[in-house]
């Protein structure tokens, strides 16, 4: 096995059971081996050579393990490497009801019992928040293979086009892809979990003797990750994907007794798993040239994961019961075979075409500036490197013609473009002369092409051409014959070239073009964008101000109640009331809000200065490196001197460059650490500013409602001399209607979940999925009721029928 190859890691997870056969299944002391022992059947006689004990070595045995420990052992490291650009695949394999779906997806009702997929999603988005120097984009797809047919489990999501396209597994040089499979962007953890739960609702599930909710299809949940650098303007970025595969369970049809549709599904499942095992056996055989990936849709879709550019982990789920010992042995054999499969994971680096074009344009501009600088140093200020215009081309054509006529001895050359154009004009003039000579010959003589056999035959019949192809007789009545010269020897092709060696003469200071003295436009040098510039920070701050104003206007527009007809006067506008609130009751919050914004602005300004300084240091480091490389190259060409200890002796200038580069690197690291700390402070200050803004708006809404929107039956108690003062009445009782179940759930969720903020996205996604499911059930039930025969709908005259609104 080479250094780049890695073996597939295989783990075994044992399903907990009350009837665990301790005498048949035993674990090794290191939790990396499992032994199976079966008692010899006495009924088969004394001579019985059937094997009774087996030992399997694995990467880990997960017995009575929690979901947390399973994820840490199986997936955490793989997901971390995927964020660095490596592809990853996790497969759950085993018999029906052994816990594959529980391991992969978990229990969606309980946050603590969630599986590998929700935890991987959470880890990816947490890493995206921590890597402030990278812009990470996440996309999701969910594929189902049911009875050897491909289905998109996210076809019900908006902007999904999979319903109109025939799905198929196709191969490209970049890898294997599923044509027609929709890929959805996920900007937050909650969005990705919504896609997961939506796909789970569309999955094929059937009742089985071993599992009431048995998965009857193979499912591949894929997380696509793209990471672009925010501090480097390089066109290169890394892209990776994580395949989380929940395989359907294998079963022995003679033992389970499946019938009907379940039997058909089991046949397809066993067939695809058999092809998967054949592919694994072929991969373990080094002498095999052909791997049968195309035998099934499952193996074809997982071609990259099985022996390709991928980190692969297998989790074999087994039953911990004596009745299922044969299926347990089959799963363990498959796991040990998988450990012999090797993959070659590598970082997936790609290039952004738009960024590459921009970088090349910057490099061209920089090279033009360097050429202009070099020309100015050698007094070549009139040289231009732009494409030649029509006037310059005409001037070159005139010089070439005068050179051929002998009027001038040299042609002035300034750059490569002019050399190319000079040769091009030679071709043009030569072609024109050929055409002119041929035209003059045709006016005096009859020209016959020797390759034109029809014309030669006609001339021979007329007696004008002999057998050798020459003209004979009196052609024009003058009494002499004229021979026809070959076309390749026309006199027009002979061009005087006595001064050909003087074509490119020593350079002169001027060029005859009227635009040859045009000065080169100054182009600013391209540099790597190490950090966000000050201009970007100012733009972001302006956007934040606009968001503040927009959010305030939104709150104002949403919370302005309809004017009641029985009120004698309307409340003041919220704009006037908000200014009054900031100067009186909300003055302290407004003061804190302004101070936090001032601190945030100061931190952004300081970060901009540090970023500018970092750019300058980086540019100076690049210049120093180039000078050091030039010194090293010159030293190697002149020959290196070695002292008695075998060390290379360098001159003082190279030593000073090395020390300067070392100092610059040290200063760069110091400034970069300072910039990273400033970014963390900016993020924290931004969080405080957002909190203060929300608090200011919330307090204003409460004050405005208490001061101007109290119902009439409470106004009597609020008048001077009354027993109730503003602020004593709970506003949720005064202004809000009675809460329904959903509103009460939202309020309780906001009060309880902050103790565990990590679970908010999980429960919100689950709640939205449940709401959509209930809505679809209600609509389906309503449609079925309308389709019942003999149903009479009672209507009232001049009154439209009632409409059912499902929330």
C-alpha positions in Angstrom: 0.0 0.0 0.0 1.5 3.4 -1.1 1.8 6.4 1.2 -1.3 8.1 -0.4 -3.5 5.0 0.0 -5.7 4.5 3.0 -7.8 1.6 4.1 -11.5 1.8 4.6 -12.3 1.9 8.3 -14.9 -0.5 9.6 -16.9 -0.3 12.9 -19.5 -2.6 14.3 -22.4 -1.4 16.3 -24.4 -3.9 18.3 -28.1 -3.3 18.8 -29.0 -3.5 22.5 -31.3 -6.3 23.5 -32.4 -8.0 26.7 -31.5 -11.5 25.3 -27.8 -10.8 24.6 -26.0 -14.2 24.1 -22.9 -13.6 26.1 -21.7 -17.2 25.4 -21.9 -16.7 21.7 -20.7 -13.1 21.1 -17.6 -11.8 23.0 -15.6 -8.7 22.5 -11.8 -8.2 22.6 -10.2 -6.3 25.5 -9.3 -3.4 23.1 -12.8 -3.2 21.7 -11.4 -3.8 18.2 -12.2 -7.4 17.8 -15.3 -9.6 18.1 -15.5 -13.4 18.5 -18.5 -15.5 17.5 -19.0 -19.0 18.9 -21.7 -21.5 17.9 -22.2 -24.8 19.7 -21.7 -27.9 17.6 -25.0 -29.6 16.5 -25.0 -33.1 18.1 -27.8 -34.3 15.8 -25.5 -34.2 12.8 -23.3 -37.0 14.2 -19.9 -37.3 15.7 -18.1 -36.5 12.5 -19.0 -32.9 11.9 -16.4 -30.5 10.4 -18.6 -27.5 10.3 -16.9 -24.3 11.6 -18.1 -23.2 15.1 -16.0 -20.2 16.0 -15.0 -17.0 14.1 -12.8 -14.0 15.0 -13.1 -10.6 13.3 -10.7 -7.7 13.7 -12.2 -4.2 13.1 -11.4 -0.6 13.9 -13.9 -0.4 16.7 -16.8 -2.3 18.4 -19.6 0.0 19.6 -21.6 -1.8 22.2 -24.1 0.0 24.4 -22.7 3.2 22.8 -24.6 6.5 22.8 -25.2 8.6 19.7 -22.5 11.0 20.9 -19.8 8.4 21.2 -20.7 6.8 17.9 -20.4 10.1 16.1 -17.1 10.9 17.8 -15.6 7.5 16.8 -17.0 7.3 13.3 -17.7 10.7 11.7 -16.2 13.7 13.5 -12.7 13.2 12.0 -14.1 12.5 8.5 -16.2 15.7 8.6 -13.2 17.7 9.7 -11.2 16.4 6.8 -14.1 17.2 4.4 -13.8 20.9 5.5 -10.2 20.7 4.4 -11.1 19.5 0.9 -11.2 15.7 1.2 -14.3 13.7 0.1 -15.9 11.5 2.7 -18.4 8.6 2.8 -20.1 6.9 5.7 -22.2 3.8 5.0 -24.4 1.9 7.4 -24.8 -1.8 6.4 -26.7 -4.7 8.1 -29.8 -6.7 8.2 -33.3 -5.4 8.5 -34.1 -3.8 11.9 -30.4 -3.8 13.1 -30.4 0.0 13.7 -28.9 1.5 10.5 -31.4 4.3 10.1 -31.2 5.1 13.8 -27.4 5.3 13.5 -27.5 7.5 10.4 -30.6 9.7 11.0 -31.5 9.0 14.6 -34.8 9.9 16.4 -36.1 13.1 15.0 -38.3 13.6 18.1 -35.4 13.9 20.5 -32.4 16.2 20.1 -30.2 14.0 22.2 -30.9 10.9 20.1 -30.2 12.5 16.7 -28.0 10.5 14.3 -24.9 11.1 12.2 -26.5 13.3 9.6 -27.9 16.0 11.9 -24.6 16.1 13.9 -22.5 16.3 10.7 -24.7 19.3 9.5 -24.2 21.0 12.9 -20.4 20.4 12.8 -20.2 21.8 9.2 -22.0 25.0 10.0 -20.2 25.5 13.3 -16.9 25.3 11.4 -18.2 27.8 8.9 -18.8 30.3 11.7 -15.4 29.7 13.2 -13.4 30.0 9.9 -13.8 33.8 9.6 -11.1 33.9 6.9 -13.0 31.5 4.6 -16.4 31.8 2.8 -18.0 28.3 3.1 -21.0 27.4 0.9 -23.1 24.4 1.7 -25.5 22.6 -0.6 -27.7 19.5 -0.1 -29.0 16.6 -2.2 -31.0 13.5 -1.2 -31.1 10.5 -3.5 -33.2 7.3 -3.1 -32.7 4.0 -4.9 -35.9 2.0 -4.8 -36.2 -1.2 -6.8 -33.2 -0.1 -9.0 -35.0 3.2 -9.8 -33.5 6.6 -8.9 -35.8 9.1 -7.0 -35.1 12.6 -5.8 -36.4 12.9 -2.2 -36.3 16.7 -2.4 -38.5 16.9 -5.5 -41.2 18.6 -3.3 -39.0 21.6 -2.5 -39.2 24.8 -4.5 -37.0 25.3 -7.6 -36.6 21.5 -7.9 -36.4 20.4 -11.6 -35.9 16.6 -11.0 -39.5 15.9 -11.8 -39.0 16.9 -15.5 -35.7 15.2 -16.0 -34.9 11.4 -16.3 -32.5 10.6 -13.6 -29.4 8.6 -14.4 -25.9 8.0 -13.1 -23.3 9.5 -15.4 -19.5 9.7 -15.2 -17.4 12.8 -15.9 -13.6 13.3 -15.5 -14.4 15.1 -12.2 -16.2 12.0 -10.9 -19.6 10.3 -10.8 -22.8 12.5 -10.7 -26.5 11.8 -10.8 -28.1 13.6 -13.7 -31.4 15.2 -12.8 -30.8 15.2 -9.0 -31.7 18.6 -7.5 -29.1 20.3 -5.3 -30.4 22.9 -2.8 -28.4 25.6 -1.1 -28.4 25.7 2.7 -27.4 29.0 4.3 -28.0 28.0 7.9 -28.2 24.8 9.9 -31.9 25.0 10.1 -32.2 25.1 6.3 -30.1 21.9 6.0 -32.2 20.2 8.6 -35.4 21.2 6.9 -34.1 19.5 3.7 -33.2 16.4 5.7 -36.6 16.1 7.4 -38.4 16.9 4.1 -36.5 14.0 2.4 -37.3 11.7 5.3 -41.1 12.3 4.8 -40.8 11.3 1.1 -38.8 8.1 1.8 -40.3 4.6 1.2 -41.0 2.9 4.5 -42.8 -0.4 5.0 -43.9 -2.7 7.8 -41.7 -5.7 8.3 -41.6 -8.7 10.7 -38.3 -7.4 12.1 -39.1 -3.7 12.0 -42.4 -1.9 12.0 -40.9 1.1 10.1 -38.4 -0.6 7.8 -36.5 1.4 5.2 -37.2 -0.3 1.8 -34.7 1.7 -0.2 -31.1 2.8 -0.3 -30.7 6.5 0.5 -27.7 8.8 -0.1 -27.7 12.2 1.7 -24.9 14.4 0.2 -23.4 17.5 1.7 -21.5 19.6 -0.9 -18.9 22.1 0.6 -17.1 24.8 -1.2 -14.5 27.0 0.6 -13.2 30.3 -0.8 -10.5 32.3 0.9 -11.6 35.8 2.0 -8.0 37.2 2.5 -6.4 35.8 -0.7 -7.5 36.8 -4.2 -6.4 33.4 -5.6 -8.7 31.8 -8.1 -8.1 28.4 -6.4 -10.7 27.1 -4.0 -11.4 23.7 -2.4 -14.6 21.6 -2.9 -15.6 18.4 -1.2 -18.6 16.3 -0.6 -19.8 14.0 2.2 -21.9 11.0 1.2 -24.0 9.7 4.1 -25.4 6.3 2.9 -28.2 4.5 4.7 -28.4 1.1 3.0 -31.6 -1.0 3.0 -31.4 -4.0 5.2 -30.7 -7.5 3.9 -32.8 -10.4 4.9 -33.2 -14.2 4.5 -36.5 -14.7 2.7 -36.8 -18.2 4.0 -36.7 -17.0 7.6 -38.7 -13.8 7.3 -41.5 -15.2 5.1 -42.0 -11.9 3.2 -44.8 -11.9 0.6 -46.2 -9.5 -2.0 -44.7 -6.1 -2.4 -42.4 -6.7 0.6 -41.0 -9.8 -1.2 -40.4 -7.8 -4.4 -38.6 -5.1 -2.5 -36.5 -7.6 -0.6 -35.5 -9.2 -3.8 -34.2 -5.9 -5.3 -32.5 -5.1 -2.0 -30.6 -8.4 -1.7 -29.7 -8.2 -5.4 -28.1 -4.7 -5.1 -26.3 -5.7 -1.9 -25.0 -8.8 -3.6 -23.6 -6.6 -6.4 -22.1 -4.4 -3.8 -20.3 -7.3 -2.2 -19.1 -8.4 -5.6 -17.6 -5.0 -6.2 -15.9 -5.1 -2.8 -14.4 -8.5 -3.6 -13.1 -7.3 -6.9 -11.5 -4.2 -5.2 -9.7 -6.4 -2.7 -8.1 -8.4 -5.5 -5.1 -6.5 -6.8 -4.9 -8.5 -10.0 -8.4 -7.6 -11.1 -8.4 -5.0 -13.9 -12.2 -4.6 -14.2 -14.4 -3.6 -11.3 -18.2 -4.3 -11.9 -19.5 -1.0 -10.7 -22.2 -0.8 -13.4 -24.0 -3.9 -12.3 -26.4 -1.8 -10.1 -27.3 1.8 -9.5 -26.0 1.6 -6.0 -22.5 0.6 -6.9 -22.4 3.0 -9.8 -23.4 5.9 -7.7 -20.8 5.0 -5.0 -18.0 4.4 -7.5 -15.9 7.3 -6.1 -16.5 6.1 -2.5 -15.4 2.6 -3.2 -11.7 2.7 -4.0 -11.7 6.3 -5.3 -10.8 9.7 -4.1 -12.6 9.5 -0.7 -12.2 8.8 3.0 -14.6 5.9 3.5 -16.0 4.5 6.8 -18.4 1.5 7.2 -20.7 0.9 10.2 -21.9 -2.7 10.3 -25.1 -2.9 12.4 -25.8 -6.3 13.9 -28.4 -7.9 16.1 -27.3 -9.0 19.6 -29.5 -12.1 19.6 -28.8 -15.8 19.1 -31.7 -16.1 16.5 -29.9 -13.7 14.2 -26.4 -15.1 14.5 -26.2 -16.1 10.8 -27.1 -12.6 9.6 -24.5 -11.3 12.1 -21.8 -13.4 10.6 -22.7 -12.2 7.1 -22.5 -8.6 8.2 -19.1 -9.1 10.0 -17.7 -10.9 6.9 -18.7 -7.9 4.8 -17.1 -5.5 7.3 -13.8 -7.3 7.3 -13.7 -7.4 3.5 -14.3 -3.7 3.4 -11.2 -3.1 5.5 -9.1 -4.5 2.7 -10.4 -1.9 0.2 -8.0 1.0 -0.2 -8.8 4.5 -1.3 -6.6 7.4 -2.5 -8.1 10.6 -0.9 -6.7 13.9 -2.1 -7.6 17.6 -1.7 -10.1 18.7 -4.3 -8.7 22.0 -5.6 -10.6 23.8 -8.3 -10.2 27.2 -10.0 -12.8 29.9 -10.3 -12.8 31.0 -14.0 -14.0 34.6 -13.2 -11.3 35.0 -10.5 -8.7 33.5 -12.8 -9.5 36.0 -15.6 -9.3 38.9 -13.1 -6.0 37.7 -11.8 -4.6 37.3 -15.3 -5.8 40.8 -16.2 -4.0 42.1 -13.1 -0.9 40.2 -14.0 -0.9 41.6 -17.6 -1.3 45.1 -16.2 1.6 44.5 -13.8 3.8 43.2 -16.6 3.0 46.2 -18.8 3.9 48.5 -15.9 7.2 46.6 -15.4 7.9 46.9 -19.2 7.2 50.6 -19.1 9.5 51.0 -16.1 12.3 49.1 -17.9 11.8 51.2 -21.1 12.0 54.4 -19.1 15.3 53.3 -17.6 16.8 52.7 -21.0 15.3 55.8 -22.6 12.6 54.0 -24.5 9.7 56.2 -23.4 7.9 56.1 -26.8 7.4 52.3 -26.8 3.8 51.0 -26.5 2.6 47.4 -26.0 -1.0 47.9 -27.0 -2.4 46.2 -30.1 -1.6 48.0 -33.3 -4.3 50.2 -34.8 -5.1 50.8 -38.5 -2.8 53.8 -38.8 0.2 51.9 -37.4 -0.5 48.9 -39.7 -0.6 51.2 -42.7 2.7 52.9 -41.7 4.3 49.4 -41.4 3.0 48.5 -44.8 4.4 51.7 -46.3 7.9 51.0 -44.7 7.9 47.4 -46.0 7.1 48.6 -49.6 9.8 51.3 -49.5 12.2 48.7 -48.2 11.4 46.3 -51.1 11.8 49.2 -53.6 15.2 50.1 -52.1 14.1 53.6 -50.8 15.1 52.8 -47.2 17.7 50.4 -45.8 16.2 49.6 -42.4 12.8 49.0 -40.9 12.4 50.3 -37.4 11.3 47.7 -34.8 10.1 48.5 -31.3 8.4 45.5 -30.0 7.2 41.9 -30.9 3.9 43.1 -32.3 5.7 45.1 -34.9 7.9 42.2 -35.9 4.9 40.0 -36.4 3.1 42.7 -38.4 6.2 43.3 -40.6 6.2 39.6 -41.7 2.5 39.7 -42.2 2.9 42.7 -44.5 5.5 40.8 -46.5 3.0 38.0 -47.0 0.3 40.5 -48.1 2.6 42.2 -50.6 3.8 38.9 -52.0 0.2 37.7 -52.4 -0.7 40.9 -54.2 2.3 40.6 -56.6 1.3 37.0 -57.4 -2.2 38.1 -58.3 -1.0 41.0 -60.4 1.5 38.8 -62.4 -1.1 36.1 -63.0 -3.6 38.8 -64.2 -1.1 40.2 -66.7 -0.2 36.8 -68.0 -3.9 35.9 -68.5 -4.4 39.0 -70.6 -1.5 38.0 -73.0 -1.5 34.2 -73.0 -3.7 31.2 -72.5 -2.8 29.7 -69.2 -3.5 26.0 -68.6 -3.2 24.4 -65.2 -1.3 21.1 -65.5 -3.6 19.6 -62.9 -6.7 20.4 -64.9 -6.9 17.2 -67.1 -10.1 18.3 -68.9 -8.4 21.5 -70.2 -5.3 19.7 -71.3 -7.4 17.1 -73.2 -9.3 19.9 -74.9 -6.1 21.6 -75.9 -4.6 18.4 -77.3 -7.6 17.8 -79.5 -7.3 21.3 -80.8 -3.6 20.7 -81.6 -2.3 23.4 -79.3 -0.6 21.1 -76.8 1.7 18.2 -77.5 2.0 15.0 -75.5 4.4 16.6 -73.1 2.0 19.4 -72.3 3.8 22.2 -74.2 2.1 24.6 -76.7 2.9 24.0 -80.4 2.3 25.8 -83.7 1.4 29.4 -84.3 -0.6 30.6 -81.4 -1.1 34.2 -82.4 -0.1 34.1 -86.1 3.5 35.3 -85.5 5.2 32.1 -86.7 6.8 31.0 -83.5 5.8 28.7 -80.6 5.5 29.7 -76.9 6.1 27.2 -74.1 4.0 27.3 -70.9 6.0 27.7 -67.7 4.8 26.0 -64.6 2.7 28.2 -62.2 5.2 27.6 -59.5 7.9 29.4 -61.5 6.1 32.7 -62.3 8.3 35.7 -62.4 6.0 37.5 -60.0 7.2 35.2 -57.1 10.8 36.4 -57.4 11.3 39.1 -54.8 14.5 40.9 -54.4 15.9 40.0 -51.0 19.4 41.5 -51.1 18.7 43.3 -47.9 16.9 40.6 -46.1 19.6 40.4 -43.5 19.0 44.0 -42.6 15.3 43.6 -42.0 15.6 43.8 -38.2 18.2 46.5 -37.7 19.5 47.9 -34.5 16.8 49.8 -32.7 16.2 53.5 -33.4 14.6 55.9 -31.0 11.6 56.8 -33.1 8.9 55.0 -35.1 7.2 56.5 -38.0 3.6 56.0 -36.7 1.9 59.2 -35.5 0.7 57.3 -32.4 4.0 55.7 -31.6 4.7 58.3 -29.0 1.6 57.6 -27.0 2.5 57.3 -23.3 1.5 54.1 -21.5 -1.3 54.5 -19.0 -0.3 54.0 -15.4 -1.7 50.8 -14.0 -1.7 50.1 -10.3 0.1 46.9 -9.4 -2.0 43.8 -8.5 -1.6 42.6 -5.0 -3.2 39.8 -3.0 -6.2 41.0 -1.2 -5.1 39.8 2.3 -8.0 41.3 4.2 -11.1 43.3 3.7 -10.2 46.8 2.6 -11.3 50.0 4.4 -13.7 50.8 1.6 -15.5 47.4 2.1 -15.7 48.1 5.8 -17.3 51.5 5.2 -19.7 50.0 2.7 -20.7 47.3 5.3 -21.2 50.0 7.9 -23.4 51.9 5.6 -25.4 48.8 4.9 -25.8 48.2 8.6 -27.2 51.8 9.0 -29.6 51.1 6.2 -30.6 47.8 7.9 -31.2 49.7 11.2 -33.5 52.2 9.4 -35.2 49.5 7.5 -35.8 47.4 10.6 -37.2 50.4 12.5 -39.5 51.2 9.6 -40.6 47.6 9.4 -41.4 47.5 13.1 -43.2 50.8 12.7 -45.3 49.6 9.7 -46.1 46.2 11.3 -47.1 47.5 14.7 -49.2 50.5 13.6 -52.8 49.5 14.5 -55.8 50.4 12.5 -57.4 53.6 13.8 -60.5 52.9 15.8 -63.6 54.8 14.9 -64.7 55.3 18.5 -61.5 57.0 19.6 -61.7 60.8 19.7 -58.1 61.4 18.7 -55.4 59.2 17.0 -52.0 58.4 18.6 -49.0 60.3 17.3 -46.9 58.9 14.5 -44.3 56.4 15.5 -41.5 58.6 14.0 -42.3 61.4 16.4 -42.9 59.1 19.3 -39.6 57.3 18.8 -37.6 60.5 19.0 -39.5 61.4 22.2 -38.8 57.9 23.6 -35.1 58.1 22.9 -34.8 61.4 24.7 -36.9 60.3 27.8 -37.6 56.7 28.8 -35.2 55.1 26.4 -32.3 57.5 26.8 -30.1 55.1 28.7 -30.6 52.3 26.1 -30.0 54.8 23.3 -26.8 56.0 25.0 -25.5 52.4 25.3 -26.5 51.8 21.7 -24.5 54.8 20.5 -21.5 53.9 22.6 -21.4 50.4 21.2 -21.7 51.7 17.6 -18.8 54.1 18.3 -16.7 51.2 19.6 -17.6 49.1 16.7 -16.7 51.9 14.2 -13.4 52.3 16.0 -12.6 48.6 15.8 -13.5 48.5 12.1 -11.2 51.5 11.4 -8.4 50.0 13.3 -8.9 46.6 11.5 -8.8 48.5 8.2 -5.4 50.1 9.1 -4.0 46.8 10.2 -5.3 45.2 6.9 -3.6 47.9 4.9 -0.4 47.4 6.7 -0.6 43.7 6.1 -1.0 44.3 2.4 2.1 46.4 2.3 4.1 43.8 4.3 2.9 41.1 1.9 4.0 43.1 -1.1 7.4 43.8 0.4 7.8 40.1 1.3 7.1 39.2 -2.4 9.7 41.7 -3.6 12.2 40.4 -1.1 11.6 36.8 -2.1 12.1 37.6 -5.8 15.4 39.4 -4.9 16.5 36.5 -2.8 15.8 34.0 -5.6 17.8 36.2 -8.0 20.7 36.2 -5.6 20.5 32.5 -5.1 20.4 31.8 -8.9 23.4 34.1 -9.5 25.3 32.4 -6.7 24.6 28.9 -8.2 25.7 30.1 -11.7 28.9 31.6 -10.4 29.7 28.6 -8.2 29.1 28.0 -4.5 31.8 28.2 -1.8 31.7 25.7 1.1 33.6 26.0 4.4 35.2 23.2 6.3 31.9 22.3 8.0 30.2 21.8 4.7 28.1 25.0 4.9 27.5 27.2 1.9 29.0 30.6 2.2 26.7 33.5 1.1 27.5 37.1 0.5 26.4 40.0 2.7 23.6 41.1 0.5 22.0 37.7 0.4 22.4 37.5 4.2 20.7 40.8 4.7 17.8 39.8 2.4 17.3 36.6 4.5 17.3 38.6 7.7 14.9 41.1 6.2 12.5 38.3 5.0 12.6 36.7 8.5 11.8 40.0 10.1 8.9 40.7 7.7 7.5 37.2 8.3 7.6 37.8 12.1 5.9 41.2 11.7 3.3 39.6 9.3 2.4 36.9 11.8 2.1 39.5 14.6 -0.2 41.8 12.5 -2.2 38.8 11.3 -2.8 37.7 14.9 -3.8 41.3 15.8 -6.2 41.4 12.8 -7.8 38.1 13.9 -8.3 39.4 17.4 -9.8 42.6 16.0 -12.2 40.6 13.8 -13.3 38.6 16.9 -13.9 41.9 18.7 -15.8 43.3 15.7 -18.0 40.2 15.7 -18.7 40.6 19.4 -19.3 44.3 19.2 -21.7 43.7 16.2 -23.6 41.2 18.4 -23.9 43.8 21.2 -25.1 46.5 18.7 -27.7 44.2 17.4 -28.8 43.3 20.9 -29.1 47.0 21.8 -31.0 47.8 18.6 -33.5 45.0 19.3 -33.8 46.0 22.9 -34.4 49.7 21.9 -37.1 48.7 19.5 -38.8 46.3 21.9 -38.9 48.8 24.7 -40.2 51.5 22.4 -43.1 49.2 21.3 -44.0 48.4 24.9 -43.9 52.1 25.8 -45.9 53.1 22.7 -48.5 50.5 23.4 -48.9 51.3 27.1 -49.0 55.1 26.4 -51.4 55.3 23.4 -53.0 52.0 22.6 -54.7 51.0 25.9 -58.3 49.9 25.4 -61.1 52.3 26.5 -62.2 50.1 29.4 -58.8 50.5 31.0 -58.4 54.3 30.3 -60.6 55.2 33.3 -58.2 53.5 35.7 -55.2 55.2 34.0 -56.5 58.7 34.5 -55.0 61.0 37.2 -56.1 59.7 40.6 -56.6 56.2 39.4 -55.1 53.1 41.0 -53.2 51.8 37.8 -50.2 53.4 36.3 -48.7 52.7 32.9 -46.3 49.8 33.1 -48.3 47.8 35.7 -50.4 45.9 33.2 -48.9 42.9 31.4 -49.1 43.9 27.7 -49.7 40.3 26.6 -53.1 40.5 28.4 -54.0 44.0 27.3 -53.1 44.0 23.6 -52.9 40.4 22.6 -55.7 38.0 21.7 -55.9 34.6 23.5 -53.0 32.4 22.5 -53.6 29.3 20.4 -51.6 26.1 20.8 -49.0 27.1 18.2 -48.4 30.5 19.7 -48.1 29.1 23.2 -45.6 26.5 21.9 -43.5 29.2 20.3 -43.5 31.3 23.5 -42.6 28.2 25.6 -39.9 27.2 23.2 -38.3 30.7 23.4 -38.3 30.4 27.2 -37.0 26.9 27.5 -34.6 26.4 24.6 -32.1 29.2 25.4 -30.7 26.9 28.1 -29.7 24.7 25.2 -29.2 27.0 22.2 -27.6 24.3 20.0 -31.0 22.6 19.7 -33.0 25.5 18.4 -32.3 24.8 14.7 -33.1 21.1 15.2 -36.5 21.7 16.8 -37.5 24.6 14.5 -36.8 22.4 11.4 -38.7 19.5 13.0 -41.7 21.8 13.8 -41.8 23.2 10.2 -41.8 19.7 8.8 -44.6 18.6 11.1 -46.6 21.6 10.2 -46.2 20.9 6.5 -47.2 17.3 7.0 -50.3 18.2 9.0 -51.3 20.7 6.3 -50.9 18.1 3.5 -53.0 15.6 5.5 -55.7 18.2 6.0 -55.8 19.1 2.3 -55.8 15.4 1.3 -58.7 14.6 3.7 -60.6 17.6 2.4 -60.2 16.5 -1.2 -61.3 13.0 -0.4 -64.5 14.4 1.3 -65.3 16.4 -1.8 -64.9 13.3 -4.0 -67.5 11.2 -2.1 -70.5 10.4 -4.2 -73.9 11.8 -3.1 -72.4 14.6 -1.0 -74.6 17.7 -1.0 -73.1 21.0 -0.2 -75.4 23.4 1.6 -75.1 27.0 0.3 -76.9 30.2 1.2 -78.3 32.5 -1.5 -76.1 35.5 -2.3 -73.4 34.2 0.1 -70.2 32.6 -1.1 -69.3 29.2 0.2 -67.1 29.0 3.3 -63.4 28.6 2.7 -61.3 26.4 5.0 -58.0 28.0 6.1 -55.5 25.5 7.4 -52.7 27.0 9.4 
